[in-house]
């Protein structure tokens, strides 16, 4: 019993200690698999693999640029379940940035 309680406490502390990643101007090029998106930021292309703890497809929009993206990095997946995490799409003028030629980084149109 003590071992089970210790394991649960350890697992809970590990979830709180996972690092937070914050990126800006993240281009979401396309969804490549369930819970996986091809993205580009100022450091280059990467694959965003979402954890199964949140309905990610409802809030990650392929073809648009996220002004800000924050997630908890677990190594094998990224979580946006907490309220302070997620994707922010509108810029300071309350407009969206749409990628005009999806699949080609850098071509953006304001909507």
VOPAGU-2260 file (C-alpha; in pm, 1 decimal, decimal comma):
REM VOPAGU-2260
SITE   aa  ch    i         X         Y         Z
SITE  UNK   A    0       0,0       0,0       0,0
SITE  UNK   A    1     281,3     241,3      88,9
SITE  UNK   A    2     449,1     169,0    -245,8
SITE  UNK   A    3     129,4     247,1    -440,6
SITE  UNK   A    4      79,8     577,4    -255,6
SITE  UNK   A    5     445,4     670,6    -310,2
SITE  UNK   A    6     416,3     594,4    -682,1
SITE  UNK   A    7     103,8     810,2    -713,8
SITE  UNK   A    8     268,5    1102,1    -533,7
SITE  UNK   A    9     577,5    1069,8    -754,7
SITE  UNK   A   10     368,3    1058,2   -1073,3
SITE  UNK   A   11     168,2    1363,8    -963,9
SITE  UNK   A   12     483,1    1562,4    -887,8
SITE  UNK   A   13     634,3    1462,5   -1223,6
SITE  UNK   A   14     330,3    1602,7   -1408,3
SITE  UNK   A   15     367,3    1936,6   -1230,1
SITE  UNK   A   16     740,1    1951,0   -1303,1
SITE  UNK   A   17     723,1    1893,9   -1679,8
SITE  UNK   A   18     878,1    2197,7   -1852,1
SITE  UNK   A   19     661,2    2460,9   -2020,2
SITE  UNK   A   20     751,2    2555,3   -2377,9
SITE  UNK   A   21     640,6    2892,3   -2515,2
SITE  UNK   A   22     679,6    2980,9   -2883,0
SITE  UNK   A   23     566,9    3272,3   -3096,9
SITE  UNK   A   24     452,6    3295,6   -3461,2
SITE  UNK   A   25     408,2    2920,4   -3499,0
SITE  UNK   A   26     291,0    2822,9   -3847,0
SITE  UNK   A   27      66,2    2517,3   -3841,8
SITE  UNK   A   28     122,4    2375,3   -4189,9
SITE  UNK   A   29     -94,6    2062,6   -4180,9
SITE  UNK   A   30    -222,4    1776,5   -3970,2
SITE  UNK   A   31     -17,1    1469,2   -4059,8
SITE  UNK   A   32    -177,9    1209,3   -3830,9
SITE  UNK   A   33    -424,0    1196,2   -3543,1
SITE  UNK   A   34    -276,7    1425,9   -3274,6
SITE  UNK   A   35      22,4    1521,6   -3496,9
SITE  UNK   A   36      80,9    1846,7   -3686,4
SITE  UNK   A   37     363,5    1972,2   -3903,8
SITE  UNK   A   38     467,2    2315,9   -3772,4
SITE  UNK   A   39     735,9    2578,4   -3828,4
SITE  UNK   A   40     873,2    2840,1   -3590,7
SITE  UNK   A   41    1177,7    3067,6   -3597,6
SITE  UNK   A   42    1401,3    2767,1   -3524,9
SITE  UNK   A   43    1269,5    2562,6   -3819,2
SITE  UNK   A   44    1020,1    2283,0   -3885,6
SITE  UNK   A   45     903,7    2040,7   -3617,1
SITE  UNK   A   46     628,0    1788,1   -3551,9
SITE  UNK   A   47     387,0    1869,7   -3272,1
SITE  UNK   A   48     269,9    1541,9   -3115,6
SITE  UNK   A   49     -18,8    1607,8   -2878,8
SITE  UNK   A   50     -99,4    1407,5   -2567,5
SITE  UNK   A   51    -435,4    1227,9   -2560,1
SITE  UNK   A   52    -549,6    1432,1   -2258,4
SITE  UNK   A   53    -729,2    1705,0   -2457,1
SITE  UNK   A   54    -930,6    1733,4   -2784,3
SITE  UNK   A   55    -639,7    1901,4   -2966,0
SITE  UNK   A   56    -793,5    1894,4   -3315,3
SITE  UNK   A   57   -1060,5    2139,3   -3196,1
SITE  UNK   A   58    -806,7    2409,7   -3110,1
SITE  UNK   A   59    -510,6    2352,0   -3346,5
SITE  UNK   A   60    -589,0    2498,0   -3690,1
SITE  UNK   A   61    -387,5    2384,6   -3990,5
SITE  UNK   A   62    -322,0    2668,9   -4231,1
SITE  UNK   A   63    -294,5    2941,1   -3966,7
SITE  UNK   A   64     -22,5    3110,1   -3761,5
SITE  UNK   A   65     -47,2    3097,7   -3383,7
SITE  UNK   A   66      63,1    3428,2   -3231,3
SITE  UNK   A   67     162,3    3230,5   -2921,1
SITE  UNK   A   68     169,6    2862,6   -2830,3
SITE  UNK   A   69     236,8    2723,1   -2481,4
SITE  UNK   A   70     249,2    2357,0   -2389,0
SITE  UNK   A   71     379,5    2123,3   -2124,8
SITE  UNK   A   72     655,8    1906,1   -2273,2
SITE  UNK   A   73     648,4    1539,7   -2169,2
SITE  UNK   A   74     903,5    1414,4   -2423,0
SITE  UNK   A   75     676,6    1174,7   -2609,9
SITE  UNK   A   76     388,6    1425,2   -2630,6
SITE  UNK   A   77     289,3    1785,3   -2562,5
SITE  UNK   A   78      -4,1    1877,5   -2338,0
SITE  UNK   A   79    -226,3    2186,5   -2354,3
SITE  UNK   A   80    -475,3    2058,6   -2097,5
SITE  UNK   A   81    -402,1    2321,0   -1829,8
SITE  UNK   A   82    -587,8    2650,9   -1865,8
SITE  UNK   A   83    -267,3    2854,2   -1898,8
SITE  UNK   A   84    -158,4    2644,1   -2198,9
SITE  UNK   A   85    -280,2    2642,4   -2557,6
SITE  UNK   A   86    -269,1    2820,8   -2892,3
SITE  UNK   A   87    -352,1    3191,1   -2927,9
SITE  UNK   A   88    -452,5    3279,5   -3282,1
SITE  UNK   A   89    -554,6    3646,1   -3288,4
SITE  UNK   A   90    -289,7    3918,5   -3303,3
SITE  UNK   A   91    -295,9    4256,7   -3129,5
SITE  UNK   A   92    -541,2    4389,2   -3392,3
SITE  UNK   A   93    -776,4    4094,7   -3322,2
SITE  UNK   A   94    -701,4    3940,7   -3664,0
SITE  UNK   A   95    -597,8    3593,4   -3773,3
SITE  UNK   A   96    -291,3    3517,2   -3983,2
SITE  UNK   A   97    -365,4    3261,0   -4251,5
SITE  UNK   A   98     -92,7    3076,0   -4444,2
SITE  UNK   A   99    -169,7    3148,4   -4811,1
SITE  UNK   A  100      24,8    2855,5   -4954,2
SITE  UNK   A  101      -8,6    2578,9   -4695,1
SITE  UNK   A  102     303,7    2367,3   -4696,3
SITE  UNK   A  103     527,2    2664,3   -4780,8
SITE  UNK   A  104     649,3    2843,1   -4468,3
SITE  UNK   A  105     656,3    3219,0   -4469,4
SITE  UNK   A  106     363,3    3307,5   -4696,7
SITE  UNK   A  107     107,8    3464,1   -4462,4
SITE  UNK   A  108    -209,9    3667,1   -4520,5
SITE  UNK   A  109    -391,4    3869,5   -4252,4
SITE  UNK   A  110    -764,8    3800,2   -4214,8
